Structure formats: C-alpha cells, structure tokens
Amino acid sequence: LSGLRALEGGTAEVELRLKNTGDKEWSSRDRHPCLLSYHLLNEAAVTPKHDNPRTALPQDVPPGEEISLRVRIKAPLEKGEYRLEFDLLREGLAWFKDSGSPTLVMPLRVEERSSDGETTMESSIPEFKELLKLIRITLETDAVEFGGRTGPIKGFTAGAGYPQVWLRDAATIIPASRFFYPETYLVSWLEEHLAFQKPDGGLEDWVDAGGRSDKNTVETDQEASAVQAAYQVFRLRGKEWLDKKIGGVAVINRLERAVEFLFQSRFNRERGLITGAHTADWGDVDPEDADQRAIYVDEKTRWTADIYDQSMAYEACRELAAMCAALGLEKKADTWLRKAAALQDAANRHLWQEDKGFYRVHVHLDPFPHDIDEDGMFAMGGNAQAILSGLADWQKADRIIQTALDRQGEFRVSTISGSLLPPYPAGFFKHPGMDEPYEYQNGGQWDWFGGRLLLAMFENGWSAQARDKLIEIVRKDIRNGGLFEWDSREGAGRGSDFYAGSAGSLARALFEGYFGFRLSEKGLMLEPKLGEDSGRVDIRLPASGLTLAYDYRPVANEKKIVLSIESNYQNPGEVKLLVPWKLFGLSGTEADRTKISVLDNGAPVSFRWESRGRDDFIVVETDLKKRTIEIGL
C-alpha cells in the first residue's frame, strides 16, 4: 500500500474498503456500535497512541458484504515515520484484532511545518514551543474563505465541528491570528458581521458561506465581542478604518449601535445590569429544553444578570470610548466611560461576594427557586473576564485568582481551566450535551477561558503560578494531540477538535502574559516575565508591518540578565522586566533593590521600580529599535 503524508498535527484522508467475512452483522447503531479506528505505531513498533478518532460505518454490513468509507486520520505532533494499523471495534467492548481478526497497516510520513517568515519562538520550556505549533495547526485547519455580502471573506471557523464564522469566537482568535495572517483575515469577517446588523443594533452569532446567519439569543456577548474585535483591529491598523462605510454606515457608528442595543434591549434598569437568559456562566444553553430550543429565548426563559455579560459590556464601553476619543469624539467617549463606570458600580454592588472573594455567577431577575447554592459556584470564565476587562480592581483580582487555584485542587480538575466549580447537579440542564456534572459548559475544562485566567494571573502579580499552570494546560493538550473545545475533568479532549478560541486565549497567555508583548492605543510595551527561564521571540504582525525580536538570557553564574531587542517600532517604548530575585541571591527587600543596576547599550541608565502582587519589575523607558539591556548587581 502507498503511504499517507501529513504535516505535524495535521490531517489526511484515505478511502478504505471493508468486507465482513464473519457471521454477524456490523452496525454503528447498536448500544455498542461497530466503528472503524486505528492504532498509531512509531518506527520502533511502539504504540504512542492506541485509541484514536472513530469513523462510523455508513450503513449496516451483513456477513459477506463490502462497504467503502473515507477515514480522516490525525497526524502526531512530531515529524517522523509512523504506521497506521486500521481496526474495527465494538465501542466499549473490544477491538476485532483481539479476537484474531486481521488489521490493515499503512505507512504514514509526518513532515515538519515550515515557519519561514512567520512569528517564531524558542524557550527553555519545551512545552511552549509545542503550544505555538498547536496554535498554528489550529489556525491553518480553521482558515476559511467565501464570498459574502461585503465581498471576499477570509477568517476562521470556530473549530472542526463548526463550519460557520462565530462572532464571539472570532473576536478571541485575533490574539493568535495577528501573528500569522494578513489584515483581511482580521477584518473582512467582522465587516461581514456588521453588514448583518439588525435595525435595533443587534448582531448575529454566526454567518456562513451560504449567506445564512443565526443567533443563540440566550447569550448576550455578541455585540460586546464585535466591539472588542474592532478595538484589536484599531490597535493594529489605526483609526482610519473606523470611518469605513459598511452598507452606508461607518464602522464606529455600527459599533455604537451594537452597544446601544445592550442598554435598550438587554438591560435591567432597577439593578443597572445587562441581562441574559439563565445559562452556565458564559454558556449559551439554557436549562429548560432538551433540544435545539435550549439556545433560544422563548416563553420559558428565566432571566438573569451574570458577571460575564457585565464584564464583556464594561470592556466594550471602555474600548468604544477609546476609539471615539481617537476620532476626536470626546463627548461620545465621555458618555461611554460613564456607562462603563455605572456598570462597574452595579456589578460590584449586586454580584461581588466579599465573604467568598469572587463574583456570583448571576442574580435572578424573576422567580426561579433552586435547591442548590448558586452563590457558592465559582464561575471561572466570568470572573476571569472581570479581571481582564478591568471591572475587578487588583484586590478583587487577587482573591479571584486564589479562589481559582483553590477550586482546582478541591474539585480535582487536571488544570485550572475548570469552568464552573462546583457544577450544576445531574439533570439540572435538560439538554443531553450537558445534563451531567463536568460535562460541556457545566463544569467541563475550557482552555478558551483558562487562557484568559492565565493572562489575568500574569498581569496581576501571579507570574510564577501562571507559568506553571500554562505548562500544565499545554501538557494536557499535547497528550490529547490538539486543542479541543473542552475537556473532561481528567483532561480528555471532548467536543470540536482544532478549537480556535482555545488557540487565541492560549496565544494571549503565552505572548502577552509570559513573553510580555503588549500593544495598545498608547504604543508598544515589553514586559517579559521569563524569570529564570531563557527564551527568544521573533514577532511579526502582517496587518501592521510591525516586527520585534528579543533574546532573553539569565546568566546565573554572573548573577545578571541580558535582554537584546531589535524592532522596526519607531516611537518611544517601555521595557518592564520581571526580577527573579533568586537568580541574584536576594529576597527582594528594599535594601536588595539598592543593589541592582541597569545598563542600556553598555551605559548606566536610570530606572524605576514597580510592584504588582508577588511580582517586582524594573522599568526602563527607551526606544525598542536595537539595544541590549543588562540587569545585574
């Protein structure tokens, strides 16, 4: 047989013919269905992965009959020569091979992916290079092109199981895609979504290649997601794009109408909070229905105001204010800042739990008696978003992060990505996709939000713990062979493979949090938090033309850190370096600070200290064109 070829972590398809030479019918509809899968063997005939994705039979196969079917295989993450051993199984019972049935063995060559001209990195932490590979693989798999209302559309589907371009997912993909893809992949899909805007300002959840669209109306984050996506484009491309007309209406005006929709159609004036249907934290499935109706508002909908929606709207208001200010619309900017401040105040009054140290998942706006203590549930996604948006101050952020660490241990979740701890009890949600604890949005692990929590930890003085938790997540994903939509409590991949939202959130944790690449409307700032690790990054942003490379080396025997920077960024910048006190043989007292000196291109330079939680930084104001900064005793 001729072999298959695939890129690292990629996919390949093969058409197989099977003949039932036994005396029993094969059926994929039984309680223990008959399925086709394969074992993966390496050159040493060792099986690195015994269980792999299943393929259902297209029809029942009586004894003596043949069928053909196409099988998609997923390549391992490391290049090399492998063998695929195809076999049938009765799910939950046994493989046919174990009863003496013959298997089919086929060679598989896994080839290295090229990274020429792309953002690259090296690290003394090998898992981080593997994470970058997973991010690239996911984006390449999910990239899509089609013709839309506004012209050629390029963007990313949410994952292998989602053929549409989802607004809230796509907004969180930009932190990864900006490093590898040109402007059209960051902008065209957003303009298409804006072209579908309703007269009341509301936006759809998804659009697809067939011109269709729809909205999971139980959720209230679509409009805020559009603003957050636009703000990222604004930071990359500048303010001119905001004046572009979509269907005769400027982008900035469409964004304002979108947020106005929230305050007109999804707002409780008594409490001053954004409203949404009862879901699990940030989820889009209500507890009332066991079928597709669970994603739509109807007469059975129970209304709530949750911390996730407040945080998303708060961030959208502040980012909308920044974009208005850049256009000289100061009065509008002030209006949006005041709305943000009012939301923050209302959220802290109605949702913050001082005795528990985190925001409650939601407050009910109509009678809905529970036999469970919802206020004891830690909604990781909404609380993480509260920190990142700035709705939670640093004192609240510190307590939220400590709660997240404590809950992971208490509920024995393999990583910090546990989404709702404890989850709702069995049967609370009627939909079979999440009617059990730790299933899907009801307590499953979601790197899509775990990555946001890690970024919040990096930004709020928990860098050492964030680094360790990021490694923990990446090891889980490596074991799974990719980024999945969600994972079981034990860490097994579930749902859609190649989940792009996870790629975006983990890219933020890696590049913004750990490597410290920060681009805002105020400019470029570097805040490396590598500590005693060594690393190198070569960052390229195709949409803006910005390039930046740095090499970070701790020299333990000389008790110093050397940071070499080169960039085409022309404006003044700022470098904040996390100080690993242990490297210098110091503990970080005020007296220790006086022993530290800084050289910029070989000359002594003034600097200031900044502390954030458990982290201490040295801050140097300098350009980022080409220089070497040394920190030593």
MIMAR-825013 format. One line per 4 residues: their letters; for each residue x negated, y negated, z of C-alpha. Coordinates in Angstrom, 2 decimals. Layout:
a = X Y Z ~ ...
//
This chain:
lsgl = 0.00 0.00 0.00 ~ -1.20 -3.52 -0.76 ~ -1.67 -5.58 2.37 ~ 0.03 -8.73 3.57
rale = -1.63 -12.10 4.17 ~ -0.60 -14.79 6.61 ~ -2.09 -17.80 8.33 ~ -2.75 -17.73 12.06
ggta = 0.61 -17.70 13.84 ~ 2.46 -17.92 10.52 ~ 4.94 -15.59 8.89 ~ 5.08 -13.26 5.92
evel = 7.86 -11.18 4.39 ~ 7.83 -7.69 2.95 ~ 10.60 -5.65 1.33 ~ 10.85 -2.07 2.58
rlkn = 12.89 0.94 1.53 ~ 14.03 3.38 4.17 ~ 15.58 6.82 3.78 ~ 17.47 8.61 6.52
tgdk = 16.11 12.18 6.42 ~ 17.67 13.11 9.75 ~ 21.11 14.44 10.63 ~ 22.51 11.37 12.43
ewss = 23.79 8.07 11.07 ~ 21.79 4.88 11.68 ~ 23.90 1.94 12.82 ~ 22.99 -1.55 14.06
rdrh = 26.47 -1.89 15.58 ~ 26.17 0.71 18.33 ~ 25.68 -0.03 22.02 ~ 22.04 0.93 21.46
pcll = 21.67 -0.33 17.87 ~ 19.25 1.13 15.37 ~ 16.77 -1.59 14.38 ~ 13.53 -1.92 12.44
syhl = 10.43 -3.39 14.05 ~ 6.68 -2.91 14.04 ~ 3.66 -2.42 16.27 ~ 0.63 -4.65 15.74
lnea = -2.78 -2.95 15.78 ~ -6.20 -4.59 15.50 ~ -9.36 -3.28 13.83 ~ -10.19 -1.13 16.85
avtp = -6.76 0.53 16.59 ~ -5.81 -1.13 19.87 ~ -2.23 -2.39 20.06 ~ -2.37 -6.06 21.12
khdn = 1.42 -6.30 20.83 ~ 3.65 -3.24 20.90 ~ 7.05 -4.96 20.91 ~ 7.75 -7.39 18.06
prta = 10.81 -9.04 16.47 ~ 13.62 -6.70 15.37 ~ 15.36 -6.62 11.99 ~ 18.96 -5.42 11.89
lpqd = 19.94 -2.90 9.23 ~ 22.19 -4.46 6.56 ~ 24.62 -1.53 6.74 ~ 25.14 1.84 8.34
vppg = 22.87 4.50 6.85 ~ 24.31 8.05 6.77 ~ 21.93 11.03 6.52 ~ 20.34 11.34 3.08
eeis = 20.96 7.72 2.03 ~ 18.46 4.90 1.37 ~ 18.51 1.16 2.02 ~ 16.20 -1.74 1.29
lrvr = 15.70 -4.76 3.51 ~ 13.38 -7.72 3.85 ~ 11.39 -7.91 7.04 ~ 9.74 -11.04 8.38
ikap = 6.58 -10.47 10.35 ~ 4.91 -12.99 12.62 ~ 1.13 -13.06 12.48 ~ -1.02 -13.20 15.63
lekg = -2.70 -16.46 16.60 ~ -6.25 -15.26 15.92 ~ -7.66 -14.62 12.45 ~ -8.82 -11.10 11.59
eyrl = -7.86 -7.76 10.07 ~ -4.80 -6.07 11.54 ~ -2.41 -3.23 10.77 ~ 1.36 -3.23 10.96
efdl = 2.97 0.05 11.98 ~ 6.64 -0.14 10.98 ~ 9.03 1.99 13.00 ~ 12.72 2.33 13.79
lreg = 14.10 2.26 17.32 ~ 17.30 2.67 19.26 ~ 17.28 -0.52 21.30 ~ 16.95 0.18 24.98
lawf = 16.33 3.91 24.43 ~ 13.32 4.93 22.34 ~ 11.20 4.44 19.23 ~ 11.66 7.01 16.46
kdsg = 7.88 7.57 16.48 ~ 8.14 9.03 19.98 ~ 10.30 11.83 18.56 ~ 7.85 12.66 15.79
sptl = 9.33 10.51 13.02 ~ 6.74 9.20 10.51 ~ 5.83 5.49 10.51 ~ 4.63 3.18 7.74
vmpl = 1.26 1.48 8.23 ~ 0.37 -1.63 6.22 ~ -2.75 -3.85 6.38 ~ -2.38 -7.48 7.47
rvee = -5.07 -10.10 6.95 ~ -4.68 -13.17 9.16 ~ -6.55 -16.18 7.79 ~ -7.77 -19.29 9.58
rssd = -5.84 -22.50 9.13 ~ -7.65 -25.47 7.62 ~ -7.78 -28.66 9.66 ~ -9.65 -30.87 7.18
gett = -8.60 -34.49 7.54 ~ -6.29 -33.77 10.48 ~ -6.29 -34.58 14.16 ~ -8.58 -32.10 15.90
mess = -9.91 -31.48 19.38 ~ -12.39 -29.38 21.32 ~ -12.19 -28.61 25.01 ~ -13.94 -26.64 27.71
ipef = -10.41 -25.36 28.40 ~ -9.83 -22.84 25.56 ~ -6.06 -22.82 26.10 ~ -5.83 -26.44 24.95
kell = -7.26 -25.64 21.53 ~ -4.75 -22.80 21.26 ~ -1.97 -25.22 22.16 ~ -2.98 -27.54 19.33
klir = -2.84 -24.56 16.99 ~ 0.67 -23.67 18.21 ~ 1.79 -27.27 17.70 ~ 0.50 -27.34 14.11
itle = 2.03 -23.95 13.31 ~ 5.41 -25.03 14.66 ~ 5.46 -28.27 12.68 ~ 4.39 -26.58 9.44
tdav = 7.11 -23.96 9.85 ~ 9.85 -26.51 10.60 ~ 8.97 -29.16 7.99 ~ 11.87 -29.72 5.59
efgg = 12.65 -31.84 2.53 ~ 16.01 -32.57 0.90 ~ 17.99 -35.27 -0.84 ~ 20.24 -37.40 1.35
rtgp = 22.41 -40.50 1.31 ~ 19.36 -42.73 1.65 ~ 17.15 -40.86 -0.84 ~ 14.49 -38.17 -0.36
ikgf = 14.46 -36.98 3.26 ~ 11.47 -35.45 4.99 ~ 11.49 -34.34 8.58 ~ 11.66 -31.30 10.83
taga = 14.35 -28.85 11.78 ~ 14.70 -28.10 15.47 ~ 13.36 -24.57 15.06 ~ 13.56 -21.33 13.12
gypq = 17.17 -20.84 14.24 ~ 18.32 -24.37 13.38 ~ 18.42 -25.41 9.70 ~ 19.56 -28.97 10.48
vwlr = 17.66 -32.12 11.48 ~ 18.86 -32.80 15.02 ~ 18.61 -36.38 16.24 ~ 17.68 -35.76 19.86
daat = 15.18 -33.06 18.93 ~ 13.61 -35.08 16.12 ~ 13.01 -38.06 18.41 ~ 10.89 -35.86 20.66
iipa = 8.97 -34.34 17.72 ~ 7.34 -37.65 16.71 ~ 4.71 -37.46 19.50 ~ 3.34 -34.40 17.69
srff = 4.14 -35.08 14.02 ~ 2.50 -38.55 14.06 ~ -0.91 -36.85 14.29 ~ -0.47 -34.81 11.11
ypet = 2.22 -36.26 8.83 ~ 2.68 -39.48 6.83 ~ 5.25 -42.15 7.57 ~ 8.08 -40.63 5.55
ylvs = 8.24 -37.64 7.95 ~ 8.68 -40.04 10.87 ~ 11.13 -42.48 9.30 ~ 13.24 -41.06 6.45
wlee = 15.25 -38.64 8.61 ~ 16.00 -41.43 11.10 ~ 17.23 -43.75 8.35 ~ 19.45 -40.90 7.12
hlaf = 20.96 -40.52 10.59 ~ 21.58 -44.26 10.77 ~ 23.38 -44.06 7.41 ~ 25.86 -41.65 9.06
qkpd = 26.68 -44.17 11.82 ~ 30.38 -44.43 12.65 ~ 32.29 -47.75 12.75 ~ 32.21 -47.64 16.56
ggle = 28.40 -47.34 16.52 ~ 28.29 -43.66 17.42 ~ 25.76 -41.37 15.77 ~ 25.85 -37.73 14.78
dwvd = 23.89 -34.91 16.38 ~ 22.62 -33.42 13.14 ~ 22.52 -33.79 9.37 ~ 21.54 -31.15 6.84
aggr = 20.52 -30.65 3.23 ~ 24.15 -30.17 2.17 ~ 25.19 -33.63 3.31 ~ 27.04 -32.22 6.31
sdkn = 26.87 -33.60 9.83 ~ 28.38 -32.95 13.25 ~ 28.11 -33.95 16.88 ~ 28.13 -31.97 20.12
tvet = 30.37 -34.53 21.81 ~ 29.93 -33.17 25.33 ~ 26.45 -34.76 25.38 ~ 25.63 -38.48 25.45
dqea = 22.00 -38.76 24.35 ~ 22.24 -39.08 20.57 ~ 22.36 -42.89 20.41 ~ 19.62 -43.33 23.00
savq = 17.49 -40.81 21.10 ~ 17.80 -42.88 17.92 ~ 16.50 -45.96 19.73 ~ 13.62 -44.01 21.25
aayq = 12.68 -42.65 17.82 ~ 12.85 -46.14 16.31 ~ 10.67 -47.51 19.09 ~ 7.98 -44.95 18.29
vfrl = 8.08 -45.95 14.62 ~ 7.91 -49.63 15.66 ~ 4.74 -48.96 17.67 ~ 3.14 -47.25 14.68
rgke = 4.31 -49.49 11.84 ~ 5.16 -52.85 13.39 ~ 8.31 -54.96 13.47 ~ 8.93 -55.39 9.71
wldk = 10.67 -52.01 9.42 ~ 13.30 -53.15 11.94 ~ 14.67 -55.62 9.37 ~ 15.11 -52.97 6.67
kigg = 18.71 -52.63 5.49 ~ 20.43 -49.24 5.73 ~ 23.76 -49.42 3.94 ~ 23.55 -53.21 4.08
vavi = 22.90 -53.34 7.84 ~ 19.45 -53.98 9.36 ~ 17.90 -51.17 11.38 ~ 17.74 -53.34 14.51
nrle = 21.46 -54.12 14.23 ~ 22.33 -50.45 13.82 ~ 20.28 -49.64 16.90 ~ 22.11 -52.30 18.90
rave = 25.46 -50.96 17.74 ~ 24.40 -47.48 18.80 ~ 23.64 -48.55 22.36 ~ 26.75 -50.73 22.48
flfq = 28.71 -47.55 21.70 ~ 27.49 -46.12 25.01 ~ 28.69 -49.11 27.00 ~ 32.03 -49.23 25.17
srfn = 32.92 -45.54 24.80 ~ 30.83 -43.68 27.39 ~ 30.78 -45.97 30.40 ~ 32.45 -45.83 33.81
rerg = 32.94 -49.42 34.93 ~ 33.77 -48.51 38.53 ~ 30.36 -46.93 39.09 ~ 28.45 -48.72 36.35
litg = 27.20 -45.44 34.87 ~ 27.03 -43.81 31.43 ~ 29.40 -40.84 31.21 ~ 29.35 -37.41 29.62
ahta = 31.03 -34.05 29.92 ~ 30.12 -31.60 32.67 ~ 27.09 -29.64 31.42 ~ 23.93 -28.20 32.94
dwgd = 21.71 -31.28 33.37 ~ 20.78 -32.39 29.82 ~ 22.63 -29.50 28.16 ~ 25.33 -29.55 25.50
vdpe = 27.56 -26.67 26.62 ~ 30.50 -27.20 28.99 ~ 31.71 -24.58 31.49 ~ 35.28 -24.44 30.19
dadq = 35.04 -22.48 26.92 ~ 33.58 -19.14 25.89 ~ 33.15 -20.05 22.22 ~ 32.03 -22.91 19.97
raiy = 34.59 -25.22 21.59 ~ 32.17 -25.50 24.52 ~ 30.19 -28.19 22.66 ~ 33.17 -30.49 22.01
vdek = 35.11 -32.87 24.23 ~ 38.77 -31.82 24.50 ~ 41.68 -31.89 26.92 ~ 39.83 -29.53 29.31
trwt = 36.70 -31.68 29.54 ~ 35.51 -32.57 33.04 ~ 33.80 -35.96 33.06 ~ 30.61 -36.72 34.98
adiy = 27.77 -39.24 35.11 ~ 24.39 -37.50 35.20 ~ 20.83 -38.65 35.82 ~ 19.64 -37.52 32.38
dqsm = 22.08 -39.75 30.49 ~ 21.31 -42.72 32.76 ~ 17.58 -42.27 32.19 ~ 17.94 -41.96 28.43
ayea = 20.16 -45.04 28.21 ~ 17.90 -47.03 30.56 ~ 14.87 -46.28 28.39 ~ 16.82 -47.12 25.22
crel = 17.88 -50.50 26.64 ~ 14.33 -51.43 27.58 ~ 12.89 -50.30 24.25 ~ 15.63 -52.13 22.38
aamc = 14.70 -55.24 24.37 ~ 11.04 -54.86 23.36 ~ 11.96 -54.56 19.68 ~ 14.30 -57.57 19.87
aalg = 11.57 -59.60 21.56 ~ 9.11 -58.70 18.80 ~ 11.60 -60.10 16.28 ~ 12.00 -63.31 18.29
lekk = 15.48 -62.40 19.51 ~ 14.79 -63.44 23.09 ~ 18.42 -63.86 24.15 ~ 19.28 -60.34 22.97
adtw = 16.15 -58.97 24.61 ~ 17.22 -60.51 27.92 ~ 20.71 -59.02 27.58 ~ 19.34 -55.51 27.14
lrka = 16.91 -55.91 30.03 ~ 19.78 -56.95 32.28 ~ 21.84 -53.94 31.18 ~ 18.87 -51.69 31.94
aalq = 18.44 -53.21 35.40 ~ 22.14 -52.72 36.16 ~ 21.95 -49.07 35.08 ~ 18.89 -48.52 37.25
daan = 20.62 -50.02 40.26 ~ 23.78 -47.96 39.75 ~ 21.83 -44.74 39.22 ~ 19.83 -45.26 42.38
rhlw = 22.99 -46.02 44.38 ~ 25.09 -43.13 43.14 ~ 22.60 -40.43 42.15 ~ 19.45 -40.76 44.26
qedk = 19.37 -38.47 47.33 ~ 16.98 -39.91 49.88 ~ 17.33 -36.87 52.14 ~ 16.36 -34.49 49.33
gfyr = 13.85 -36.54 47.36 ~ 15.39 -36.18 43.90 ~ 18.35 -37.35 41.84 ~ 21.54 -35.28 41.96
vhvh = 22.40 -33.64 38.67 ~ 25.60 -35.70 38.36 ~ 28.58 -37.22 40.11 ~ 32.08 -36.14 39.15
ldpf = 34.45 -38.73 37.74 ~ 37.56 -36.57 38.05 ~ 38.60 -33.82 40.49 ~ 36.64 -30.63 39.89
phdi = 36.21 -28.63 43.10 ~ 33.12 -26.44 43.34 ~ 32.30 -23.62 45.70 ~ 28.62 -24.43 45.20
dedg = 26.32 -27.18 46.39 ~ 25.51 -29.02 43.17 ~ 23.63 -31.68 45.10 ~ 21.11 -29.01 46.07
mfam = 20.35 -28.19 42.44 ~ 17.13 -29.71 41.15 ~ 17.78 -30.88 37.59 ~ 14.21 -30.91 36.31
ggna = 14.99 -32.40 32.90 ~ 16.97 -35.38 34.12 ~ 14.57 -36.08 36.97 ~ 11.54 -35.88 34.68
qail = 13.24 -38.26 32.26 ~ 13.96 -40.63 35.15 ~ 10.23 -40.85 35.85 ~ 9.14 -41.25 32.22
sgla = 11.76 -43.89 31.50 ~ 10.69 -45.95 34.50 ~ 14.11 -45.68 36.12 ~ 12.47 -43.95 39.10
dwqk = 9.81 -46.01 40.90 ~ 6.49 -44.45 41.90 ~ 7.69 -43.47 45.38 ~ 10.65 -41.59 43.92
adri = 8.42 -40.09 41.21 ~ 6.08 -38.71 43.85 ~ 8.89 -36.96 45.70 ~ 10.45 -35.62 42.49
iqta = 7.15 -34.09 41.39 ~ 6.61 -32.47 44.77 ~ 10.12 -31.01 44.57 ~ 9.40 -29.57 41.11
ldrq = 6.27 -27.84 42.41 ~ 8.11 -26.52 45.46 ~ 11.09 -25.22 43.47 ~ 8.87 -23.33 41.03
gefr = 7.42 -21.36 43.93 ~ 10.68 -20.97 45.81 ~ 12.54 -19.52 42.81 ~ 9.58 -17.54 41.43
vsti = 9.57 -19.14 37.98 ~ 6.44 -18.34 35.97 ~ 5.81 -22.00 35.02 ~ 7.02 -25.44 36.04
sgsl = 9.43 -25.51 33.06 ~ 12.38 -24.14 35.06 ~ 15.24 -26.38 34.00 ~ 17.81 -26.12 36.83
lppy = 16.85 -24.67 40.20 ~ 18.87 -23.05 41.56 ~ 21.04 -22.37 38.50 ~ 24.82 -22.11 38.49
pagf = 26.08 -18.68 39.61 ~ 27.11 -15.95 37.20 ~ 30.39 -16.68 35.46 ~ 30.45 -20.42 36.14
fkhp = 29.81 -21.08 32.46 ~ 32.17 -19.05 30.32 ~ 30.02 -19.13 27.19 ~ 28.20 -15.77 26.89
gmde = 24.99 -17.57 25.95 ~ 24.62 -18.99 29.45 ~ 27.01 -17.17 31.75 ~ 24.17 -15.72 33.84
pyey = 21.64 -17.49 36.07 ~ 18.28 -18.31 34.42 ~ 19.88 -18.00 31.00 ~ 19.57 -20.69 28.31
qngg = 20.35 -24.15 29.77 ~ 21.46 -22.60 33.07 ~ 18.03 -22.34 34.67 ~ 16.01 -21.00 31.74
qwdw = 12.49 -22.29 31.23 ~ 12.30 -25.15 28.71 ~ 8.88 -26.47 27.68 ~ 10.83 -29.20 25.86
fggr = 11.36 -30.69 29.32 ~ 8.47 -29.09 31.18 ~ 6.14 -31.03 28.88 ~ 7.87 -34.27 29.90
llla = 7.42 -33.41 33.57 ~ 3.71 -32.76 32.98 ~ 3.32 -36.16 31.31 ~ 5.08 -37.73 34.31
mfen = 2.60 -35.95 36.59 ~ -0.39 -37.18 34.57 ~ 0.98 -40.73 34.71 ~ 1.77 -40.74 38.43
gwsa = -1.38 -39.53 40.13 ~ -0.99 -35.75 39.86 ~ -3.56 -35.17 37.09 ~ -5.28 -32.13 38.62
qard = -1.98 -30.35 39.21 ~ -0.67 -31.36 35.76 ~ -3.78 -29.91 34.10 ~ -3.33 -26.59 35.92
klie = 0.39 -26.43 35.14 ~ -0.26 -27.21 31.47 ~ -2.70 -24.30 31.30 ~ -0.03 -22.12 32.95
ivrk = 2.53 -23.05 30.29 ~ 0.12 -22.55 27.40 ~ -0.86 -19.09 28.65 ~ 2.83 -18.17 28.66
dirn = 3.23 -19.43 25.11 ~ 0.11 -17.58 23.94 ~ 1.50 -14.35 25.40 ~ 4.73 -14.99 23.50
gglf = 2.86 -15.74 20.29 ~ 4.51 -19.13 19.81 ~ 6.68 -21.94 21.14 ~ 10.19 -20.67 21.85
ewds = 13.34 -22.64 22.51 ~ 13.47 -21.33 26.07 ~ 12.00 -18.57 28.20 ~ 13.27 -16.20 30.86
rega = 12.35 -16.78 34.48 ~ 9.47 -14.34 33.99 ~ 8.28 -16.19 30.87 ~ 9.53 -14.03 27.97
grgs = 10.35 -16.05 24.84 ~ 14.05 -16.49 24.06 ~ 16.16 -18.35 21.53 ~ 14.77 -20.02 18.45
dfya = 11.12 -19.44 17.59 ~ 8.93 -22.31 16.34 ~ 10.83 -24.75 18.57 ~ 9.69 -28.20 17.51
gsag = 10.91 -30.05 20.60 ~ 8.51 -27.98 22.70 ~ 5.70 -28.91 20.30 ~ 6.49 -32.60 20.71
slar = 6.74 -32.56 24.50 ~ 3.60 -30.49 24.98 ~ 1.74 -32.71 22.50 ~ 2.61 -35.71 24.69
alfe = 1.33 -33.92 27.79 ~ -1.90 -32.97 26.01 ~ -2.73 -36.12 24.03 ~ -1.10 -38.86 26.13
gyfg = -1.42 -37.23 29.54 ~ -4.66 -35.26 29.53 ~ -6.67 -36.94 26.74 ~ -5.13 -40.32 27.58
frls = -4.31 -41.67 24.11 ~ -1.81 -44.47 24.79 ~ -0.37 -46.66 22.03 ~ 2.25 -49.26 23.00
ekgl = 3.53 -52.54 21.59 ~ 0.79 -54.18 23.68 ~ -2.00 -52.25 21.97 ~ -4.25 -49.20 22.36
mlep = -5.50 -47.92 25.68 ~ -7.60 -44.88 26.55 ~ -7.01 -43.14 29.86 ~ -8.92 -39.82 29.76
klge = -8.09 -37.55 32.70 ~ -10.53 -34.76 31.91 ~ -12.29 -34.98 35.27 ~ -14.97 -32.28 35.35
dsgr = -13.86 -30.80 32.00 ~ -15.61 -31.68 28.76 ~ -13.79 -32.46 25.53 ~ -13.73 -34.17 22.18
vdir = -10.82 -35.55 20.17 ~ -10.64 -36.89 16.64 ~ -7.25 -38.59 16.38 ~ -5.74 -39.68 13.07
lpas = -2.37 -41.34 12.64 ~ -1.47 -41.16 8.92 ~ 1.51 -43.51 9.32 ~ -0.61 -46.40 10.62
gltl = -4.09 -45.53 9.37 ~ -5.42 -45.66 12.93 ~ -8.36 -43.38 13.73 ~ -10.03 -42.82 17.06
aydy = -12.58 -40.28 18.19 ~ -14.19 -39.81 21.55 ~ -16.54 -37.35 23.20 ~ -16.31 -36.94 26.98
rpva = -19.16 -35.19 28.80 ~ -19.62 -34.81 32.56 ~ -23.32 -34.26 33.38 ~ -23.23 -32.54 36.75
nekk = -26.98 -32.39 37.42 ~ -27.29 -36.14 36.77 ~ -24.02 -36.99 38.51 ~ -22.69 -39.04 35.63
ivls = -20.02 -39.13 32.93 ~ -20.72 -40.13 29.33 ~ -17.84 -41.28 27.11 ~ -18.69 -42.04 23.47
iesn = -15.94 -43.81 21.48 ~ -15.51 -44.71 17.82 ~ -12.37 -46.21 16.29 ~ -11.13 -48.46 13.50
yqnp = -8.91 -50.29 16.01 ~ -9.80 -53.97 15.68 ~ -8.15 -55.55 18.72 ~ -9.40 -55.64 22.31
gevk = -8.67 -52.46 24.22 ~ -8.91 -50.96 27.65 ~ -10.53 -47.80 28.99 ~ -9.35 -46.19 32.23
llvp = -11.47 -43.27 33.36 ~ -10.28 -40.82 35.99 ~ -13.05 -40.50 38.58 ~ -13.82 -36.87 39.57
wklf = -15.29 -37.62 42.99 ~ -16.54 -34.07 43.47 ~ -18.84 -34.44 40.45 ~ -20.58 -37.35 42.20
glsg = -20.74 -35.55 45.54 ~ -18.41 -38.15 47.05 ~ -14.94 -38.13 48.61 ~ -13.53 -41.41 47.29
tead = -13.72 -43.68 50.32 ~ -14.03 -47.45 49.99 ~ -17.73 -47.10 50.77 ~ -18.07 -44.50 48.00
rtki = -16.66 -46.95 45.48 ~ -19.57 -49.32 46.05 ~ -21.99 -46.59 44.93 ~ -20.51 -46.31 41.42
svld = -21.98 -48.24 38.48 ~ -20.83 -48.55 34.86 ~ -22.85 -49.10 31.67 ~ -21.30 -50.21 28.37
ngap = -23.67 -49.52 25.46 ~ -26.54 -49.36 27.94 ~ -25.81 -52.64 29.71 ~ -24.22 -53.06 33.15
vsfr = -20.61 -54.18 32.86 ~ -18.01 -55.40 35.31 ~ -15.07 -53.15 36.04 ~ -12.17 -52.85 38.41
wesr = -10.61 -50.02 40.38 ~ -7.07 -48.76 40.02 ~ -5.41 -46.07 42.13 ~ -2.31 -44.11 41.32
grdd = -1.18 -41.43 43.74 ~ -4.03 -38.96 44.12 ~ -6.00 -40.37 41.17 ~ -8.62 -43.12 41.15
fivv = -9.60 -44.87 37.91 ~ -12.39 -47.14 36.75 ~ -11.01 -49.74 34.32 ~ -13.22 -51.37 31.67
etdl = -11.91 -54.00 29.28 ~ -13.74 -53.60 25.98 ~ -13.22 -53.06 22.28 ~ -12.99 -49.49 21.04
kkrt = -14.96 -49.80 17.79 ~ -18.15 -47.93 18.66 ~ -19.53 -47.71 22.14 ~ -20.76 -45.46 24.91
ieig = -19.59 -45.90 28.47 ~ -21.53 -44.25 31.29 ~ -20.35 -43.88 34.87 ~ -22.89 -42.88 37.48
l = -24.41 -43.61 40.87
//
